[in-house]
């Protein structure tokens, strides 16, 4: 008997949750074993990564916890230094551009648009315009929201595919 799209999506969701659970358990075990070995053998970053580890640490000192340049809809941020975080890669794959994820004042076009300008010879600085962020219009019940503008997020598309309507996902303003 043929399965409905809803049944297949439900199976995919169930299997994805199972896979995430298994991965989390395996990762926890691997991290635990690595930490134990590091403590047992008193290993240093140079032991693990070679002599360049100290140079890289010195070169990036002060950049950890630095100024965030990109931000996800759920508030996670990235400075733009180092490996791209999973949320950033997923957003790019979902059709966003890095410029869409820029935080105002963090560099690039968004920062240029928000830069204060002043007339030549003027001594008074003008106030930069604040970037207006739209108020969320839709939610998935698990903390993810969308303003209804721009590319539809993956969770929204999946909810529609599972049989929900856009009206079902509206945030109740009462």
N, C-alpha and C positions, 0 to 999 in steps of 0.2 A: 504494500500500500504506500503510495507516495506521501512524503512528509510535507507539511506546510512550511512556508518560510519562517513562521513564528517558531515552530518546533526546532528547526535547524539553528536559528539564532539563539534559542534557549540552550540548546546543546553546546553551541560554541561558547556562550557565556559561562556555562557550568564547567566546561573543560578549561577555559582560560583561568577561572578562579582556582581550579585544582592545580593547574600548572604553576600559577603564581605562588600558591601555598607550598608546593614541592620545592620550587626554586628558593623561596625564602628559607626553608629548613636547610637545604643544601648549602646555601650561602652562609648561614649562621654557623654551620659545622666547619666549613672551610675557613672562615675568619677566625673561629675559635682555635683551630689547629695551627694556623699561621701565627696568631698571637702567642700561643703556647711555645712554638718553636723559637720565635723572636726572643721571648723571655728566657727560655732555657739556654740558648746559645749566646745571649746578650748581643744580638745583632744590631747594627746601626744602618741608617739609610745608605751610607757609602758601601757597606757590605752587600746590601740588597741590590742597589742600582748602580754601583760603580762610583768612581771619584767625581763624576759630573753632578751627582746628587747634591753635594754641598754647594757647588757653584750655582745650580739652579735655585736652591733654597735662598742663597744670598741675593741672587738677581731678582727674585720675586718677593723678597721680604717686604712686608708692608702692603702687599697686594691682596693677601688673603683678607677677606672681610672688607675689601676695598669698596669703592663706589659701584653700585649696581648700574649696569648699562641697559640690560634687557629684563623684561618682567612678563611673567605668564599671567593669564587671566585670574588664576587662583592666588596670585601674590608671590610666587616663587621668583627669585631673581638670579641673575648671572652677570658677572663683571665683564664678560667677553674675553677673559684670559683663561687659557687652559682648554681642556676637552669640553665640547658642547654638552650640556646636560640633556638628559632624555626628554624633558618637557620641551626644550628648545627644538630638538630634532623632530619631535612629533608635531610641533606647531608648523615647522617648515614643510613637513610632509603633508600636512593638512591644507597647505596652500597659502600660509602666511609668509610674509617676507621678513627678513631681519629688521627692516625699517618699521614694520607694523608692531614689532615687539620692543622697540626702543622706548626708554623712559625719557620724558621731556627733560632736557638739560644734561643728558648723559652722553651726548656726542651725536654726530651725524645730522641728518636733515631736521629731526625733531628739535635738536638743540639749537640749530641755526635759526629756526623759526621762533624759538622761545627767547633768543638772545635779546637783551635790552638794546635799544638803539637810541642815539641822541644826535641832535643836530650838530653840525660842525661848529666848533667853538663853544658849544654849550658845556657848562660845568656841572649841570644837574643830570644825574642818571635817571633814565626812565625805568619804570617797573616792567619786568618781563611778564608777558601774558601767561597765565596758568593754562596748562593743557587740560582741556575739558574731557572728563571721562564719562561716558554714558552710563546711565543707571541701568542695572540689569533688568531685563524684561522676562527672561525665561530661566528656569532652574531644573535640575534633575533630581532634587530631593536629597542629594548627597554632597551638597556644597558647591557644585559647579554651576556657574551662571553664564549667561550670554545676553548682550544688549539688544540683539536682533539686527545688528549692523555688521557688515563684513562677511567673511566666509563662515559658513555654519560649522560649529565645532563638532568633532567626532561623536561626542556623547549625544548631541542633539540629533544628528543624522541617524545614529543607532536607535534612539528612542522612536523616531518616526518609522524606521524600518520594522521595529517591533510592534507596531500597531497603534502607538500613541499619536495624538494630533498635537499640533503646535499649541492649541488652546489648553490641552491637558498640562502643558509645561509652563504656562504663564504663571508669573509670580502674582499671588493674590495681594492686592494693595489695601485691603480692608483693615 
